[in-house]
């Protein structure tokens, strides 16, 4: 319970609530050198407890419903993007140029899944539009790792040099990250929040986020995992993307359960966005810090226009330190923070068994939103919560003591998979791991094609 106690405290939760939580340990789930299973269990457990707490408050229950965290369900959910099948087809994972490369003195990892990131990577390396893997490898082999990192970053691409844990601890960004709490929580106004209507305690399932409108301005995994979880719990989640930034289809399918998807150009349709904001209860953003400020989407600006709003932000490196403005992904944060070096072997870097920084931070972000909503029922006030993958990585590497797992052997994800029909085809998908007595067991609706819904509230 030590790890979830730490997380629950970071969320501002009452420690007495922890008595409502039980754990099913599965030996072998999310096996790694680092304590990934403990991180995943704590993040999901805290999210489920926050959901149960809000449900109890809105339904007038005498006590918080019991919460159960099953390592098997958690492991399946943390692999959701790998376990997804669309009409039997496995999803497209990393692109050919998203990988480790040997450099003149070490290793560097790139991320080029999106066409614009691939183009910037090749431009920074002075390579043609369609080079072979061997040509890219030869170019990286000429450069020291840190020089390659700066070269690609300078060209707008994504590459990070492999660092050991000690090398990362000596980096100024690591110091900035370590100085921050796991979950940053801030009150930004004194306005009364919208009073949420009470829930029928006899309703099945009990949906603590019912009636909430969530404006989802996120991409990739951590943010979409958070908003997918809020959709599970009953929120009306509208994901909004720019027309020039289409999402990867398989990734959008995995994280799109329970949501609607719309396209809106903030540069030309500010009126449409303001209309959405005027009725929103929560705004979740997942772009690098400052990227949305020019559109008037900083937390302070949003809450000034919509008092009582909850704004939730997630980024790769945090909104502070010399790397605050850099783009990043789970795989790159693992490389920078020493995780890839720790998980490697035979002189080669490795990786965690799942994109645990993304998934773990996503469930923490959802938990932070749920706790903010619960706190608002007592004192109102607009709130901002912030998380960063690099801060979650710091907790994994320096904040969780490894502990032996003694429990039922983990026999794979099959018990936590389901199939459903959708506009995208027949989907096999991981079930949600967030469970409390009386709560939902699955999403109420399947994902829809990217940008297929109108940009308005239902």
C-alpha positions in Angstrom: 0.0 0.0 0.0 3.0 2.3 0.3 3.0 3.3 -3.4 -0.7 4.0 -3.7 -0.6 5.9 -0.3 2.0 8.2 -1.9 -0.1 8.7 -5.0 -3.3 9.3 -3.1 -1.5 11.8 -0.9 -0.2 13.6 -4.0 -3.8 13.8 -5.2 -4.9 15.4 -1.9 -7.0 12.4 -1.0 -8.1 11.4 2.5 -5.9 8.5 3.6 -8.9 6.9 5.4 -10.3 6.2 1.9 -7.5 3.7 1.2 -9.3 1.1 3.5 -11.8 0.7 0.6 -9.2 -0.7 -1.8 -8.1 -4.3 -2.3 -5.5 -5.7 -4.7 -5.3 -8.9 -6.7 -1.6 -9.6 -7.2 -0.6 -11.4 -10.4 3.0 -12.6 -10.4 4.7 -11.9 -13.7 2.5 -9.1 -14.9 4.5 -6.2 -16.4 7.7 -7.9 -15.4 10.8 -5.6 -15.6 13.9 -4.6 -13.6 12.1 -1.5 -12.5 8.9 -1.7 -10.4 6.5 -1.1 -13.2 3.8 -3.3 -11.8 3.7 -1.3 -8.6 3.6 2.0 -10.5 0.8 0.7 -12.7 -1.2 -0.7 -9.8 -0.9 2.5 -7.8 -2.0 4.8 -10.7 -5.0 2.7 -11.6 -5.9 2.2 -8.0 -5.8 5.9 -7.2 -8.0 6.6 -10.3 -10.6 4.0 -9.3 -10.6 5.3 -5.7 -11.1 8.9 -7.0 -14.0 7.7 -9.2 -15.6 5.8 -6.3 -15.2 8.8 -4.0 -16.9 11.2 -6.5 -19.7 8.6 -7.1 -20.3 8.3 -3.3 -20.6 12.0 -2.9 -22.9 12.6 -5.9 -25.1 9.6 -5.0 -25.3 10.3 -1.3 -23.8 7.0 -0.3 -22.9 6.4 3.3 -19.4 5.1 2.3 -17.2 5.0 -0.7 -17.8 1.9 -2.8 -15.2 -0.8 -2.6 -12.3 -0.6 -5.1 -10.5 -3.6 -6.6 -7.3 -3.4 -8.5 -6.4 -6.6 -10.5 -2.8 -6.7 -11.8 -4.1 -8.8 -14.8 -6.6 -6.1 -15.8 -4.0 -3.4 -15.3 -1.4 -5.2 -17.4 -3.9 -5.7 -20.2 -4.9 -2.1 -20.1 -1.3 -0.9 -20.2 -0.8 -2.9 -23.4 -4.1 -1.7 -24.9 -2.6 -0.2 -28.1 -0.7 -3.5 -28.7 -3.7 -5.8 -28.0 -6.2 -4.0 -30.2 -7.4 -5.9 -33.2 -9.5 -4.3 -36.0 -11.3 -7.1 -38.0 -8.5 -9.4 -36.8 -5.7 -7.0 -38.0 -2.9 -6.1 -35.6 -2.3 -2.4 -35.2 0.6 -0.6 -36.8 3.1 0.1 -34.1 6.3 2.1 -34.4 7.3 3.3 -37.9 10.6 2.1 -39.4 12.5 5.3 -38.4 11.2 5.2 -34.8 13.9 3.2 -33.2 17.4 3.1 -31.6 20.4 4.1 -33.7 24.1 3.6 -32.9 26.0 6.8 -32.9 29.7 7.5 -32.8 29.8 7.1 -29.1 26.6 5.6 -27.9 22.9 5.4 -28.9 20.1 7.8 -29.8 16.4 7.0 -30.2 14.1 8.8 -32.6 10.4 9.1 -33.0 9.0 9.5 -36.5 5.6 7.9 -36.5 3.9 11.1 -37.7 4.7 12.2 -41.3 5.7 15.7 -40.1 8.1 14.3 -37.5 9.6 12.0 -40.1 10.1 14.9 -42.5 11.8 17.0 -39.9 14.1 14.2 -38.9 15.3 13.6 -42.4 15.7 17.3 -43.0 17.8 17.8 -39.9 20.0 14.9 -41.1 20.3 16.3 -44.7 18.8 13.0 -46.0 16.5 12.5 -49.0 12.7 12.1 -48.6 12.8 8.3 -48.8 16.1 7.0 -47.5 16.8 3.4 -46.6 17.3 2.4 -43.0 20.9 1.8 -43.8 21.4 5.4 -45.0 19.9 6.8 -41.8 22.0 4.4 -39.7 25.2 5.5 -41.5 24.3 9.2 -40.9 23.8 8.6 -37.1 27.0 6.6 -36.9 29.0 9.7 -37.9 27.6 11.8 -35.0 28.2 11.7 -31.2 24.9 11.0 -29.5 24.5 14.4 -27.9 25.3 16.2 -31.1 22.7 14.0 -32.9 20.1 14.9 -30.3 20.7 18.6 -30.7 20.9 18.4 -34.5 17.5 16.7 -34.8 15.9 18.9 -32.2 17.2 22.0 -33.9 15.5 20.8 -37.1 12.2 20.3 -35.3 12.5 16.6 -35.1 12.5 14.1 -32.2 15.7 12.4 -31.0 17.1 11.8 -27.6 20.5 10.5 -26.6 20.7 7.5 -24.3 21.7 8.5 -20.8 22.4 6.4 -17.7 20.4 7.2 -14.5 23.4 9.1 -13.1 23.8 11.1 -16.3 20.2 12.1 -16.2 20.3 13.0 -12.5 23.1 15.5 -13.5 21.0 17.1 -16.2 19.3 20.4 -15.3 16.0 19.2 -16.6 16.2 16.2 -14.1 16.7 18.6 -11.3 13.8 20.7 -12.3 11.6 17.6 -12.6 12.6 16.2 -9.2 11.8 19.5 -7.5 8.1 19.3 -8.5 5.4 17.1 -6.9 4.1 14.1 -8.8 0.8 15.8 -9.3 0.8 19.6 -9.4 -2.5 21.1 -8.1 -3.5 24.7 -8.1 -6.6 26.8 -7.5 -6.9 29.6 -10.0 -10.1 31.4 -9.1 -12.7 31.7 -6.4 -15.8 31.2 -8.5 -18.4 28.6 -7.6 -18.2 25.6 -9.9 -21.4 24.3 -11.6 -23.3 22.2 -9.1 -23.4 18.6 -10.4 -26.9 17.0 -10.2 -27.1 14.1 -7.7 -26.8 10.6 -9.0 -29.4 7.9 -8.5 -27.7 5.5 -6.2 -29.8 2.6 -7.6 -28.7 3.4 -11.2 -26.6 0.7 -12.9 -23.9 1.4 -13.6 -23.0 4.2 -11.2 -21.3 6.9 -13.3 -19.5 9.6 -11.2 -18.7 11.8 -14.2 -22.3 11.7 -15.7 -23.4 15.1 -17.0 -19.8 16.5 -17.2 -18.6 18.0 -20.5 -14.9 17.3 -21.2 -13.1 19.1 -24.0 -10.3 16.8 -25.0 -7.3 18.6 -26.7 -4.8 15.7 -26.4 -2.9 13.5 -28.7 -0.9 10.2 -28.5 -1.4 8.2 -25.3 -1.3 9.8 -21.8 -3.9 12.5 -22.4 -6.2 10.3 -24.5 -6.0 7.5 -21.8 -7.1 10.1 -19.2 -10.1 11.3 -21.3 -11.0 7.7 -22.3 -11.2 6.9 -18.6 -13.4 10.0 -18.0 -15.7 8.8 -20.8 -15.9 5.4 -19.2 -17.2 7.1 -16.0 -20.0 8.9 -17.8 -18.5 12.2 -19.1 -19.4 13.6 -22.5 -15.9 13.7 -24.0 -15.4 15.6 -27.2 -12.0 15.3 -28.7 -11.0 18.2 -30.9 -8.1 18.1 -33.4 -6.7 20.6 -35.9 -7.5 19.6 -39.5 -3.8 19.6 -40.4 -2.8 17.2 -37.6 -4.6 13.9 -38.3 -4.2 11.2 -35.7 -2.7 7.7 -36.5 -5.9 5.7 -37.1 -5.0 2.6 -34.9 -3.9 4.8 -32.1 -7.1 6.9 -32.4 -9.2 3.7 -32.3 -7.5 2.4 -29.1 -8.0 5.6 -27.2 -11.3 6.7 -28.7 -13.7 4.4 -26.7 -16.6 6.4 -25.3 -15.7 9.6 -27.0 -16.7 11.7 -30.0 -14.2 13.2 -32.4 -14.4 16.5 -34.2 -12.2 18.8 -36.2 -11.8 22.5 -35.4 -9.3 25.1 -36.7 -8.5 27.3 -33.8 -6.9 29.9 -36.1 -10.1 30.5 -38.1 -13.0 29.3 -35.9 -12.4 30.9 -32.5 -16.1 31.4 -32.1 -16.7 27.7 -32.4 -14.2 27.0 -29.7 -15.5 29.7 -27.4 -19.0 28.2 -27.7 -17.6 24.8 -26.7 -15.6 26.3 -23.8 -18.7 28.2 -22.6 -20.4 24.9 -21.6 -17.3 22.8 -20.7 -16.6 21.6 -17.2 -13.1 20.2 -17.9 -10.5 21.0 -20.5 -7.6 18.5 -20.9 -4.6 19.5 -23.0 -1.7 17.3 -24.0 0.5 19.6 -26.2 3.9 20.8 -25.2 3.8 23.6 -22.7 3.1 27.0 -24.3 2.0 25.5 -27.6 -1.6 26.5 -27.1 -1.0 29.8 -25.3 -1.1 31.8 -28.6 -4.7 30.6 -29.0 -5.6 31.9 -25.5 -5.6 28.4 -24.1 -3.3 28.8 -21.0 -5.0 27.6 -17.8 -5.3 31.2 -16.6 -6.9 32.4 -19.8 -9.3 29.5 -20.0 -10.5 29.9 -16.4 -10.8 33.7 -16.8 -13.3 33.0 -19.6 -15.0 30.0 -18.0 -14.8 30.5 -14.2 -14.9 27.3 -12.2 -13.3 25.3 -15.0 -11.0 22.3 -14.3 -7.9 22.4 -16.6 -5.7 19.4 -16.8 -2.4 19.4 -18.5 0.1 16.7 -19.4 3.4 17.0 -21.1 6.6 15.0 -21.7 9.2 17.0 -19.8 7.2 19.3 -17.6 6.4 23.0 -17.9 9.7 24.1 -16.4 13.4 23.6 -16.9 15.5 23.9 -20.1 13.5 21.2 -21.8 10.1 22.6 -21.0 9.4 23.6 -24.6 10.5 20.3 -26.2 8.3 17.7 -27.7 8.5 14.2 -26.3 7.0 10.8 -26.2 7.1 7.9 -23.7 9.8 6.1 -25.6 12.1 9.2 -25.6 11.5 9.9 -21.9 12.6 6.4 -21.1 15.8 6.9 -23.1 16.7 10.3 -21.5 15.9 9.3 -17.9 18.1 6.2 -17.7 15.2 3.7 -17.9 16.3 2.4 -21.3 19.9 1.9 -19.9 18.5 0.1 -16.8 16.3 -2.2 -18.8 19.0 -2.9 -21.5 21.4 -5.9 -21.7 24.4 -7.0 -23.6 25.4 -3.4 -24.4 22.1 -2.6 -26.0 19.4 -0.3 -24.6 16.0 -1.7 -23.6 12.5 -0.6 -22.8 9.8 -1.1 -20.3 7.3 -3.9 -21.0 4.7 -1.4 -21.8 4.5 2.4 -22.4 4.0 2.6 -18.7 4.9 6.3 -18.4 2.1 7.2 -20.8 -0.5 4.9 -19.4 0.4 5.5 -15.7 0.4 9.3 -16.2 -2.9 9.0 -18.1 -4.6 7.3 -15.1 -3.1 9.8 -12.7 -4.4 12.7 -14.8 -7.9 11.3 -14.8 -7.6 10.7 -11.0 -6.5 14.4 -10.6 -9.5 15.6 -12.5 -11.9 13.4 -10.5 -10.3 14.7 -7.2 -10.6 18.3 -8.4 -14.2 17.8 -9.2 -14.8 16.3 -5.7 -13.0 19.2 -4.1 -15.1 21.6 -6.1 -18.3 20.3 -4.6 -17.0 21.7 -1.3 -15.5 25.0 -2.2 -16.0 25.7 -5.9 -13.0 27.3 -7.6 -11.4 26.8 -10.9 -8.5 24.4 -10.7 -5.4 23.4 -12.7 -3.7 20.0 -12.4 -0.4 19.3 -14.2 1.5 16.0 -14.8 4.6 15.2 -16.8 5.9 11.9 -18.1 9.4 12.8 -16.9 8.1 13.3 -13.3 6.4 9.9 -13.4 9.7 8.5 -14.6 11.5 10.1 -11.7 9.0 8.4 -9.3 9.5 5.0 -11.0 13.3 5.2 -10.9 13.9 6.9 -7.6 10.6 6.7 -5.6 9.3 3.2 -5.6 11.1 0.5 -3.7 11.0 -2.9 -5.6 9.1 -5.5 -3.7 8.6 -9.2 -4.5 5.2 -10.2 -5.9 3.6 -13.2 -4.3 0.3 -14.0 -5.9 -1.5 -15.9 -8.7 0.7 -16.3 -11.8 -0.2 -14.0 -14.6 -1.3 -16.1 -17.6 -1.8 -13.4 -20.2 -4.4 -10.8 -21.1 -7.2 -13.0 -22.5 -9.5 -12.7 -19.4 -9.5 -9.0 -19.8 -10.2 -8.7 -23.5 -13.6 -8.1 -25.1 -15.0 -7.7 -28.6 -17.4 -5.1 -29.9 -18.8 -3.9 -33.2 -17.9 -0.4 -34.3 -17.9 2.0 -37.3 -14.3 1.0 -37.7 -14.9 -2.7 -37.8 -15.0 -5.6 -35.3 -12.8 -4.6 -32.4 -11.0 -6.7 -29.9 -9.9 -4.5 -27.1 -8.6 -4.4 -23.5 -11.3 -3.8 -20.9 -10.9 -0.9 -18.5 -9.0 -1.6 -15.3 -10.7 1.1 -13.3 -13.2 -0.9 -11.1 -15.4 -0.1 -8.1 -18.5 -1.7 -6.8 -21.5 -0.6 -8.9 -19.3 1.1 -11.5 -19.1 0.5 -15.2 -17.4 -2.5 -16.6 -17.0 -1.3 -20.2 -17.4 1.8 -22.3 -21.0 2.8 -23.4 -19.9 3.3 -27.1 -17.1 2.2 -29.4 -14.6 4.6 -31.1 -15.6 6.5 -34.2 -13.6 7.6 -37.2 -11.3 10.6 -36.6 -13.1 13.9 -37.1 -16.5 12.3 -37.9 -18.6 14.2 -35.3 -19.7 17.9 -35.3 -17.8 20.2 -33.1 -20.7 20.8 -30.6 -22.1 19.3 -27.4 -24.7 16.7 -27.6 
